[in-house]
Amino acid sequence: MTNECRLEHDCIGQLEVPCDAYYGCQTLRAMQNYPITDIPISHHPRLLRALAYIKMACAEANSSLGLLDEQIARAIFKAGEEIVGGKLHDQFVVDVIQGGAGTSTNMNANEVICNRALEILGYEKGRYDIVHPNNHVNMSQSTNDVYPTALRLALILEIQDLMEAMDYLKDAFAGKGKEFGHVLKMGRTQLQDAVPMTLGQEFDAWATMIGEDIERLREARHLVHEINMGATAIGTGLNAHPDYARTVLEKLTALTSLPLVCSANLVEATQDTGAYVQLSGVLKRVTVKLSKICNDLRLLSSGPRCGLNEINLPPMAPGSSIMPGKVNPVIPEVVNQVAFRVIGNDLTVTMAAEGGQLELNVMEPVLGHSLFESLSILRRACLTLADRCIKGITANEERCREMVEHSIGLVTALNPFIGYEKSTEIAKEALASGRSVYDIVLEKGYLTQEELEDILHPDNMTKPRYFCRK
């Protein structure tokens, strides 16, 4: 930027805009009004690309309907292409949290594209008598259809990225499920010994949990494909050509290769944020389950000498500044913290959606930012958990088997064969004496050694089987 400025005005008054800036007066005013997070909208590059695609589609639609000069439309389209390609992102400077339902974001895009279009046509920035941010770049549009449509275009791609990361994590768990399929261990309920299972079954269950949530995300993504372009201010289509909504949808679908659909009721679509609430709820579901899995990993790896110590997590960092040799489960811990953040963002989305009034929800900037952050940190958490934790886990097989053999929980496997009363008797005596269930059953003659070996065989204790009670 140089020290030279150009004078621009809006309905509030005049401001000096740096001559090198592609943004204009309304963007500069927004920078002054919203010094909130220090996070500019350029932090979400897919949102910028979505805005550019929308302006490109609108320019094509308005030109084809005879409303916009073809030369100006081409210049707007070319400027949009450059933004899609990654250029001028540093010119998107308004804060992610802003008043005005996203008007400042929309105007930031209008002004940057306008001034770049002017350069493409051979004019200086600020020559709004040739190409105007509102009259030309924003023709047939309102922030109230541009901004939510941009959010949805960007969210579709972010959701896809998260689904791929979750699938990668699911495969990592499934791989360990196969690797640990032969490792017998004690299953637990309420942190107490329950019945035997394999370590592979534990990891397979986690893989299935993640797979189920991928499907829930796919369902939520389907809702986000519905857009309200053509609604203009409140859904009535004021200031738009009768064929504009259909035409801009065709252009936008062609540009993005996304299966977009126009809402059947644009008045409803302009005020309804239900799809965002649904998506945020699914993200909360994903992160709650992921955090629970990480709690389990921390428990199973606790110790190494004085805990469960059934699995070893790969050592990632020294765990203490005072305790030599201590290594902590830092990857599950960071995923837990990601979960807390996503859960907080879900509350923000909930309140932002509830905060809508009449024909518009003005809280979409914080709603969108919260969803983008949740999607981004969840995706990174899944990849980090897979690569820096799950893939490096090893099993302490002897420790797992030792705890099964000394567990009172073994008696549950005997219940179908000797009955509940005798099983309870065995459990009490084992607990009081410290002796094994195996030895007590043999001593009392309730089962033969051959029968016991068969009943307590890992294959028979970890899946359904026929039985015959004595």
FENMOJO-V953698 format. One record per backbone hydrogen bond with DSSP energy under -1.0 kcal/mol. NH is the residue of the N-H (numbers start at 0). CO is the residue of the C=O. E is the energy in kcal/mol with one decimal. If there is no record, write none. Layout:
BEGIN
NH&CO&E  NH&CO&E
END
This chain:
BEGIN
5&16&-3.3  7&14&-2.6  9&12&-2.5  14&7&-2.7  16&5&-3.1  18&3&-2.7  20&17&-1.7  27&23&-2.3  28&24&-2.4  29&25&-1.8  30&26&-2.1  31&27&-1.6  32&28&-2.0  33&29&-2.3  35&33&-1.8  40&93&-2.1  41&91&-1.1  42&39&-2.3  43&40&-2.1  46&43&-1.3  47&43&-1.3  48&44&-2.3  49&45&-2.3  50&46&-2.4  51&47&-2.3  52&48&-2.7  53&49&-2.2  54&50&-2.3  55&51&-2.5  56&52&-2.7  57&53&-2.7  58&54&-2.2  59&55&-2.2  60&56&-2.7  61&57&-2.9  62&58&-2.1  63&59&-2.5  64&60&-1.5  65&62&-1.5  66&61&-3.0  67&61&-1.1  72&68&-2.6  73&69&-2.3  74&70&-1.9  75&71&-2.5  76&72&-2.5  77&73&-2.6  78&74&-2.3  79&75&-2.4  80&76&-2.4  81&77&-1.8  82&78&-1.6  83&79&-2.5  84&80&-1.9  85&82&-1.7  86&81&-2.7  90&87&-1.8  91&88&-1.6  92&90&-1.1  95&38&-2.3  102&99&-1.4  105&101&-2.5  106&102&-2.9  107&103&-2.2  108&104&-2.1  109&105&-2.7  110&106&-3.0  111&107&-2.2  112&108&-2.5  113&109&-2.2  114&110&-2.6  115&111&-2.1  116&112&-2.4  117&113&-2.3  118&114&-1.7  119&115&-2.3  120&116&-1.9  121&118&-1.3  122&117&-3.3  126&123&-1.4  127&125&-2.2  129&126&-1.9  130&126&-1.5  135&131&-1.8  136&131&-1.8  138&135&-1.1  140&137&-1.8  144&141&-1.7  145&141&-2.6  146&142&-2.4  148&144&-1.2  149&145&-2.5  150&146&-2.5  151&147&-2.1  152&148&-2.4  153&149&-2.3  154&150&-2.7  155&151&-2.4  156&152&-1.2  157&153&-2.1  158&154&-3.1  159&155&-1.9  160&156&-2.0  161&157&-2.2  162&158&-2.7  163&159&-2.1  164&160&-2.0  165&161&-2.7  166&162&-2.2  167&163&-1.9  168&164&-2.1  169&165&-2.9  170&166&-2.2  171&167&-1.6  172&168&-2.3  173&169&-2.7  174&170&-2.4  175&171&-1.8  176&172&-2.3  177&173&-2.0  178&174&-2.2  179&175&-2.6  180&177&-1.2  182&179&-1.5  184&196&-3.1  186&194&-2.5  188&191&-2.1  191&188&-2.1  193&186&-2.8  196&184&-2.6  198&182&-2.9  199&179&-1.8  201&197&-1.4  202&198&-2.0  203&199&-2.7  204&200&-2.1  205&201&-1.5  206&202&-2.1  207&203&-2.3  208&204&-2.3  209&205&-2.0  210&206&-2.3  211&207&-2.4  212&208&-1.4  213&209&-1.7  214&210&-1.4  215&211&-1.5  216&212&-2.3  217&213&-2.1  218&214&-1.9  219&215&-2.1  220&216&-2.7  221&217&-1.5  222&218&-1.0  224&221&-1.0  225&222&-1.2  226&260&-2.8  230&227&-2.1  234&230&-1.7  236&230&-2.1  239&236&-1.8  243&240&-2.0  246&242&-2.2  247&243&-3.4  248&244&-1.7  249&245&-1.9  250&246&-2.3  251&247&-2.7  252&248&-2.5  253&249&-2.0  254&250&-2.1  255&251&-2.3  256&252&-2.0  259&257&-2.3  260&224&-2.2  262&226&-2.5  268&264&-2.4  269&265&-1.7  271&267&-1.9  276&272&-1.7  277&273&-2.6  278&274&-2.4  279&275&-2.8  280&276&-2.3  281&277&-1.9  282&278&-2.4  283&279&-2.3  284&280&-2.3  285&281&-2.9  286&282&-2.5  287&283&-2.6  288&284&-2.0  289&285&-2.4  290&286&-2.4  291&287&-2.0  292&288&-2.1  293&289&-2.0  294&290&-2.2  295&291&-2.2  296&292&-2.4  297&293&-2.1  298&294&-2.1  299&295&-3.0  300&296&-1.6  301&298&-1.4  308&301&-1.6  309&299&-2.3  310&299&-1.4  311&393&-2.9  318&325&-3.6  325&322&-1.6  329&327&-2.1  332&328&-1.8  333&329&-2.1  334&330&-2.0  335&331&-2.3  336&332&-1.7  337&333&-1.9  338&334&-2.1  339&335&-1.8  340&336&-1.8  341&337&-2.5  342&338&-2.6  343&339&-1.9  344&340&-2.5  345&341&-2.1  346&342&-1.4  347&343&-1.9  348&344&-2.7  349&345&-2.5  350&346&-2.6  351&347&-2.7  352&348&-2.6  353&349&-2.2  354&350&-1.5  355&352&-1.2  356&359&-2.0  359&356&-1.7  366&362&-1.7  367&363&-3.4  368&364&-2.4  369&365&-2.1  370&366&-2.0  371&367&-2.7  372&368&-2.4  373&369&-2.4  374&370&-2.7  375&371&-2.3  376&372&-2.9  377&373&-2.1  378&374&-2.0  379&375&-2.1  380&376&-2.1  381&377&-2.3  382&378&-2.0  383&379&-2.6  384&380&-2.8  385&381&-2.2  386&382&-2.7  387&383&-2.8  389&384&-2.7  390&385&-2.2  391&388&-1.1  392&389&-1.6  393&311&-1.9  395&309&-2.8  396&394&-1.1  399&395&-2.3  400&396&-2.5  401&397&-2.6  402&398&-2.0  403&399&-1.6  404&400&-2.7  405&401&-1.5  406&403&-1.3  409&406&-1.1  410&407&-2.0  411&408&-1.4  412&409&-1.1  416&413&-1.8  417&413&-2.3  418&414&-2.0  422&418&-1.9  423&419&-2.5  424&420&-2.2  425&421&-2.5  426&422&-2.4  427&423&-2.5  428&424&-2.2  429&425&-2.6  430&426&-2.3  431&427&-2.4  432&428&-2.6  433&429&-2.1  439&435&-1.8  440&436&-2.4  441&437&-1.9  442&438&-2.4  443&439&-2.2  445&440&-1.5  451&447&-2.8  452&448&-2.7  453&449&-1.9  454&450&-2.7  455&451&-3.0  459&456&-1.1  460&456&-1.6  469&416&-2.1
END
